[in-house]
């Protein structure tokens, strides 16, 4: 078997192991936030920051539907000067929590991407979100890490390699936004 076939098989097998009920619950949570006019905040580090930005783009632009409110989506990964100011002045672990502290309101949603589930800045933001009455959604991998216990919904890609965890996360984002856009039954 070629490496290409092996890799594609591995990712396919991981995708087929994902709990569909949790995916549906996340979709319903995002749809409810949309209808209630709540904010959806997205965070992550490294490749997960790119996933957060990509998901914000998809949710904000590609779910526009006549007769429905637009989604209010913010990737807190995208304001580099703010993140650098907090990292420099208060510590890297504060870069998302400080933004949430200024912007979040009860009933909003935080979606956190972390391949390991152990990023201190993600964990700190999740703790603040729970204190503030936000719904917390974690999208992670491996064993779920510390993130797992801080989530209202935690979706874990059941694998170890970070590249495959990130592959699964991107597929999940496309699945979720397209289900919202197309109003597909779950």
N, C-alpha and C positions, 0 to 999 in steps of 0.2 A: 504494500500500500504506500502511495506517495505521501509526503509530508502534507501536501495541499489537501488531499482527501482526508487524512487523519485529522487535520485541524478543523476542517469544515464539519466532519462527523462529531468531533468533540463539542463544538459550539451548538450544533443541532441537538445533541443529547442533553446538554444543559438546558436549552430552551424548553425542551419537552418535559423537564422535571419541575418547571416553575409552577407554583400554586396559582391556578387560574382564579380562584376565589379572591385571593389577595389583589391580583391585578384588577379584577372587577371592582373591588372595594376602593382602590386608589382612583380609578376612573370615576366612580360615583362621587367620591370626595371632591375631585377637581370640578366635576359638573355642578355640584352643589355650591361650591365656592363661586363659580361663574354666575349662577342664577341669583345668589345672595349678594353679589357685588363685593365679595371678599378678595383680598390680595393673596396671591400665590408667590411665595419667595422661594428661590432656588439657590442652593449652595453646593460647593464641592471643591476639592483641591486637584491640581494637576489635570490629568485626563478627565477626572470627574468635574472639574470646573468647566472644561470644554463641553461636557455633556450637559451641565446645567445651562450654559449659554445656548446651546443648540436646542434644548427642550423649551427654553423661554421663547426662542424664535418661532418654533413650531406652534406652541400654544397661543402666542400673541397674534401671529399673522395667519396661520393656517386653519384656525378654528372659527374664523369670522363667518357667521351664519345670519342671514337676514331674519329678523324677528327675534333674535336672541342677543342678550348683552355680550359685549366683548369681555374676554378674560383679562384680568388685571394681573399681569405677570412681571416679576422683577428678578433677574439673575443678579444676586448680590456679588457675584464673581466679576462683574463687568465694569465696576467703577474702580479702576486701578489707583488713582490718586487717593481716594478715601481709604482703600485697603492698605496702601503703603503708609499713609499717615497714622492709622491705628496700629499697624505692625511696628512702626518706628517708635511711636510715643507710648503705646500701651501693651505691646506684645502681639505676636502673630496669632495667638489663640483668641484674640478679641475681634478680628477683622469682620466676622459675620455677626456676632452678638451685638456689637455696637451699632451696626446698621439696623438690625432688627429692633434694637432698643428705641431708635428714633422713628421707625416706620410702621412697626407691626401693631395690630389691634386685635382684641379678642375675636375669635372666629376666623381669622386668617389661617392660611395653610403654609407650612414650611416643608419643602421637599429637599432632603439632604442626600447627596450622592457621595459615597465613600467606599472604595473597593475593600478596604480593611475594616471599616466601621470603627476606627480608632483615632481619627484625626482630632486633635485637641480643639481646633477652632470650630469644627463641625459639632463636636460634643457640647461645647460651651453654648453654641447657638441653639442647639436643641434643648438644653436645659432652660435657657431664657425663654424660648418659645413656649415650653410647657408651663412655665411660671405665668406667662402672659395670656394663656388660654388659646393658643394656636393648636390646630391639629398638626401633628408631626408625622411625616412620612419618611421612612428611611429606605434607600435603595443601596444595597451593599453586596458583599460577597463573603467568601470563606465561612467563618462561623458567626458573622453578624457583629462581632466585637461589642464594644461598649454601647454602640448606637442602638443595638437591638432592644435594650431595656428602656430606651428613651423615646420609643416610637409608639404612636397609636397604631400604625401599620408599618411593618418592616418586611420588605421583600428582599430575600437573600438569593443571589446567584450561587448555587451549590457547587462551587469549584474553587481552586486555589490560584491558578495563574491570573495575574492582574489583567493581562491583555484580553483574556476570555471573559472575565468579569465585566470589563468595560464594553466588550462587544455585546454582551447580553443587555447591559444597561441601555445602550443606544437602540437596540431592537425594541426593548420595552417602551422607550420614549416614543418611537414611531408607532408602535401598536396603540399606545394610550391616546396620543393626540389624534390619530386617524379614527379611532373608535368614537372620540368626542366629535370630531368634525363630521363624520358620516352618520352619526347617531345610530350606531350599530347596536343591536341587542347583545347584552353581555351574557 
